[in-house]
Structures are given as structure tokens and as C-alpha cells.
Amino acid sequence: MSKDSHQKTKFLLYYQSALAIGSVALFFTFIDVYFYDIRKLPPPVVFVSLFMAAGFLLLIFTRLAILNYIPSELIVWCGGYLAISLFSFILVLCFYSEYPFAKESFQEVRTRILSELFLLIMCLIFSRYPKIQNLTRAAICVAVLLAVFNNIREVSDPLAFQGLNITGRAAGYYINPNRTGCALILGMIFGMGILPKQFRIPFALLVIFGTFLTFSRGAILGWFIVMAIFIQSGVIPRKQVLFWVVATTTIILVCGQVLSNIDLNELQRSGLIKVDIKNITGRLEWFQNPVANREDSGDSRLEVVITAWNMFVEHPILGNGIASTQNLNNWGISTHNMYLLFVTEHGILGLFILPLLVYVVTGKSRGETKHIGLAFSSFILLWGLFSHNIIEERYILIIFSLMAAMNVTSRLEHTSKQGDR
């Protein structure tokens, strides 16, 4: 390798590393949105545009060679998703123009296009060098620790984050507790394997503690599923399983005992708790008896699910048009379910949009990446039952991009090893 070629490779490695760490620091932590909301940073679109421009520079520096590291299946999926979205938009313009969501449909098309560009650019940034992917995973570990710390801080001081989160449940920079829970589980999936084995159990327990503070039922369930996969695959050493079970049971029993002895209403009356605790008490009652106890969020979700399902039944083939699910109960609430959103808007074909994306970023992966892909697939497919924002939230799109880049790297390494034999 010539001196100039070596310098160029070194520059690209440093350049991509800086972009990778920066993207985690800004987008995975949700800091770009949080600090914009408290008016200390420009709008997130400014940072998204800068990273997209930096990604396009990679194409120039490598003379498009870096495109070989983007899975062709991902490009095909993006093309298909765009085609479905545009077809649905045309459907709205031609046949549903009298509907109140005709204007919102244009904004939704724009959001989807930007999300696809962000997904592909992030994949470029994470691609080619395994060192960059490992560095990104290490940065995600730090982001997880920060999220857990912020959750603890918010529990002790509900106004620590400017009062943007009004649920009474911990959320930190993510503002929404469910979003925080999802980020913690995704961070655990990709951060676990980068840690020495003796630190993996403590890391997992720290994650479940931080997740428990969010009271996110989907995230808590996801944690158990991911841990079962990691134990089965050996990411968590099986000799530590007994310790894991004892520690988890202890945490649950201690937390349960503490919560059962706390009168949240009294704490609120005394002024020690300054937020509305109705959401927390409702979820605590639900955890104690999910069948007998119903809480407001569950009732509201059931309402929009029934509304969306009835819309799907009316138009099961072509759907009701893009953005038709944005305001199902006149309070700006959508389906809370990715699968239901897509089938309601795009018909039965929409059922396959999320599973296909998961497949194209995880399929044919090798080695450790295969185990990560299995845990990631299981959690994201589960999370689709709890959220309708998966394919537009940048902290999740970053993880999809990282998964796709790691997938290509694992396949190339496998091919290289096969060739050496």
C-alpha cells in the first residue's frame, strides 16, 4: 500500500469514527430533540442535514466504492417502501381528497423519505470498518449508562428535565418513558457483546433497573426475551445464569416490597412528588393484576385499536391512505401499533413492511452478529405491537443502520475465512 493510500485509509477511518460517535451522541441519546425543546440547540433537521452531507462526502472520498457495503436488500426495501408510500399518497389525492388528513399525508411522505435517507446515510457511516462498529457499540454502552443515570435523577427530581415529561415515569432526555425503555433494550442488545464477560450481568441488571423506572411494559418484556436469547446463544455465560436469576428475583422482590409500602398519594399531598401520579399508580395496579386492573393508557389504546381495525376492514386491499391513522380519537393519538398502522393505511400488504426491514438487516448474518440479529429481530418485532413510530424515530433507525453494516461485515469476514481454508 502506497503512503498516499495509507493516509487516505487512515483519514477515512478517523472521519467515519467521528461521525459514528457523533451520531450516537446526538441521535441515539435523543439529545438533539431534547435540547431543541428547551431551546438550547437548533432544530434537529439541521443536524440531520449536516450528517447527511457528511455521508455524501464519504461517497466522494471513496468514489462510490463504499456503496458496496450497503446491503442491496436494504436498497430494494427502501425503494419498495417509497413506492407504497407514494402510491398511497396518490390514492389520497385522487380519491380521499375530501378527507381531513389529505394535507398531513404530504408531510408523512416527506418524513418517510427523510427517514430512508437517514437510514442509508447512517449505514454508510457505520460500514466497512469493524473498528468503527465496535466503537459505535461502545458509545451506545455509554449512552445506556447515561440514560439509566438520567432515569434515577428524574425519579429523585421530577423537574430535572424541565418538566417536559408529564407522565410521572422516568424518561430523561427521551421525554417519553416508552421511548426510553426501548432505547435501553436496544442499547443492551448491541452493547452487551462488546463488554468483558464479567461485566455483562451487571450491565443487564442496570438496564432492567433503568427500564423498570420507565414502567414500560413492552420494554420490560423485551428485556426478558433478549436475556433468554443471550443465555441460549452463550453471549451471557451459562455458568452465570443462576446468579442472574437470583439477582433479578431479588431486584423484583425488593422493588415490589418498597413500592407496596409507599403511599404515592400521600407523597404527592406532602409535596415530595410534584407530578401527576395517576399514570404510575395505574401501571402498578396493572402489574399486580393485569386482568382485573385496567388503566387509562390501556383503555385509550384499545379505543384507537378498534377504530383502526374498523378502518382496515372497510378498505383491506388498498388501505385508507397514508396518514389516515394520525388522529384516530380526535386527540392526535395513532394506533400505538406498527403493524396495525401499516395495514390500516396500506392494506394487507402493509403487514409485511416492518418484518421485511428486519429481515433485510439481519438475514444471512454470521458469528456474533447472528446472535445480535436474533435478539434485535425478536425485540423490534415485539416492539411493533407497542409503538407506531419505529420507522421514523432516529434513535431506532441508527440501530437498524448499525445492524445492516454489521451484517455485511460478518458476511465478508465469513467469506474471507472460507477462502483461506
Secondary structure in CASP SS format (residue, H / E / C, confidence):
PFRMAT SS
TARGET T0000
AUTHOR 0000-0000-0000
METHOD secondary structure of the structure
MODEL  1
M C 1.00
S C 1.00
K H 1.00
D H 1.00
S H 1.00
H H 1.00
Q H 1.00
K H 1.00
T H 1.00
K H 1.00
F H 1.00
L H 1.00
L H 1.00
Y H 1.00
Y H 1.00
Q H 1.00
S H 1.00
A H 1.00
L H 1.00
A H 1.00
I H 1.00
G H 1.00
S H 1.00
V H 1.00
A H 1.00
L H 1.00
F H 1.00
F H 1.00
T C 1.00
F C 1.00
I H 1.00
D H 1.00
V H 1.00
Y H 1.00
F H 1.00
Y H 1.00
D H 1.00
I C 1.00
R C 1.00
K C 1.00
L C 1.00
P C 1.00
P C 1.00
P H 1.00
V H 1.00
V H 1.00
F H 1.00
V H 1.00
S H 1.00
L H 1.00
F H 1.00
M H 1.00
A H 1.00
A H 1.00
G H 1.00
F H 1.00
L H 1.00
L H 1.00
L H 1.00
I H 1.00
F H 1.00
T C 1.00
R C 1.00
L C 1.00
A H 1.00
I H 1.00
L H 1.00
N H 1.00
Y H 1.00
I C 1.00
P C 1.00
S H 1.00
E H 1.00
L H 1.00
I H 1.00
V H 1.00
W H 1.00
C H 1.00
G H 1.00
G H 1.00
Y H 1.00
L H 1.00
A H 1.00
I H 1.00
S H 1.00
L H 1.00
F H 1.00
S H 1.00
F H 1.00
I H 1.00
L H 1.00
V H 1.00
L H 1.00
C H 1.00
F H 1.00
Y C 1.00
S C 1.00
E C 1.00
Y C 1.00
P C 1.00
F C 1.00
A H 1.00
K H 1.00
E H 1.00
S H 1.00
F H 1.00
Q H 1.00
E H 1.00
V H 1.00
R H 1.00
T H 1.00
R H 1.00
I H 1.00
L H 1.00
S H 1.00
E H 1.00
L H 1.00
F H 1.00
L H 1.00
L H 1.00
I H 1.00
M H 1.00
C H 1.00
L H 1.00
I H 1.00
F H 1.00
S C 1.00
R C 1.00
Y C 1.00
P H 1.00
K H 1.00
I H 1.00
Q H 1.00
N H 1.00
L H 1.00
T H 1.00
R H 1.00
A H 1.00
A H 1.00
I H 1.00
C H 1.00
V H 1.00
A H 1.00
V H 1.00
L H 1.00
L H 1.00
A H 1.00
V H 1.00
F H 1.00
N H 1.00
N H 1.00
I H 1.00
R H 1.00
E H 1.00
V H 1.00
S H 1.00
D C 1.00
P C 1.00
L C 1.00
A C 1.00
F C 1.00
Q C 1.00
G C 1.00
L C 1.00
N C 1.00
I C 1.00
T C 1.00
G C 1.00
R C 1.00
A C 1.00
A C 1.00
G H 1.00
Y H 1.00
Y H 1.00
I C 1.00
N C 1.00
P H 1.00
N H 1.00
R H 1.00
T H 1.00
G H 1.00
C H 1.00
A H 1.00
L H 1.00
I H 1.00
L H 1.00
G H 1.00
M H 1.00
I H 1.00
F H 1.00
G H 1.00
M H 1.00
G H 1.00
I H 1.00
L C 1.00
P C 1.00
K H 1.00
Q H 1.00
F H 1.00
R H 1.00
I H 1.00
P H 1.00
F H 1.00
A H 1.00
L H 1.00
L H 1.00
V H 1.00
I H 1.00
F H 1.00
G H 1.00
T H 1.00
F H 1.00
L C 1.00
T C 1.00
F C 1.00
S C 1.00
R H 1.00
G H 1.00
A H 1.00
I H 1.00
L H 1.00
G H 1.00
W H 1.00
F H 1.00
I H 1.00
V H 1.00
M H 1.00
A H 1.00
I H 1.00
F H 1.00
I H 1.00
Q H 1.00
S H 1.00
G C 1.00
V C 1.00
I C 1.00
P C 1.00
R H 1.00
K H 1.00
Q H 1.00
V H 1.00
L H 1.00
F H 1.00
W H 1.00
V H 1.00
V H 1.00
A H 1.00
T H 1.00
T H 1.00
T H 1.00
I H 1.00
I H 1.00
L H 1.00
V H 1.00
C H 1.00
G H 1.00
Q H 1.00
V H 1.00
L H 1.00
S H 1.00
N C 1.00
I C 1.00
D C 1.00
L H 1.00
N H 1.00
E H 1.00
L H 1.00
Q H 1.00
R H 1.00
S H 1.00
G C 1.00
L C 1.00
I C 1.00
K C 1.00
V C 1.00
D C 1.00
I C 1.00
K H 1.00
N H 1.00
I H 1.00
T H 1.00
G H 1.00
R H 1.00
L H 1.00
E H 1.00
W H 1.00
F H 1.00
Q H 1.00
N C 1.00
P C 1.00
V C 1.00
A C 1.00
N C 1.00
R C 1.00
E C 1.00
D H 1.00
S H 1.00
G H 1.00
D H 1.00
S H 1.00
R H 1.00
L H 1.00
E H 1.00
V H 1.00
V H 1.00
I H 1.00
T H 1.00
A H 1.00
W H 1.00
N H 1.00
M H 1.00
F H 1.00
V H 1.00
E H 1.00
H C 1.00
P C 1.00
I C 1.00
L C 1.00
G C 1.00
N C 1.00
G C 1.00
I C 1.00
A C 1.00
S C 1.00
T C 1.00
Q C 1.00
N C 1.00
L C 1.00
N C 1.00
N C 1.00
W C 1.00
G C 1.00
I C 1.00
S C 1.00
T C 1.00
H C 1.00
N C 1.00
M H 1.00
Y H 1.00
L H 1.00
L H 1.00
F H 1.00
V H 1.00
T H 1.00
E H 1.00
H H 1.00
G C 1.00
I H 1.00
L H 1.00
G H 1.00
L H 1.00
F H 1.00
I H 1.00
L H 1.00
P H 1.00
L H 1.00
L H 1.00
V H 1.00
Y H 1.00
V H 1.00
V H 1.00
T H 1.00
G C 1.00
K C 1.00
S C 1.00
R C 1.00
G H 1.00
E H 1.00
T H 1.00
K H 1.00
H H 1.00
I H 1.00
G H 1.00
L H 1.00
A H 1.00
F H 1.00
S H 1.00
S H 1.00
F H 1.00
I H 1.00
L H 1.00
L H 1.00
W H 1.00
G C 1.00
L C 1.00
F C 1.00
S C 1.00
H C 1.00
N C 1.00
I C 1.00
I C 1.00
E C 1.00
E C 1.00
R H 1.00
Y H 1.00
I H 1.00
L H 1.00
I H 1.00
I H 1.00
F H 1.00
S H 1.00
L H 1.00
M H 1.00
A H 1.00
A H 1.00
M H 1.00
N H 1.00
V H 1.00
T H 1.00
S H 1.00
R H 1.00
L H 1.00
E H 1.00
H H 1.00
T H 1.00
S H 1.00
K H 1.00
Q H 1.00
G H 1.00
D H 1.00
R C 1.00
END
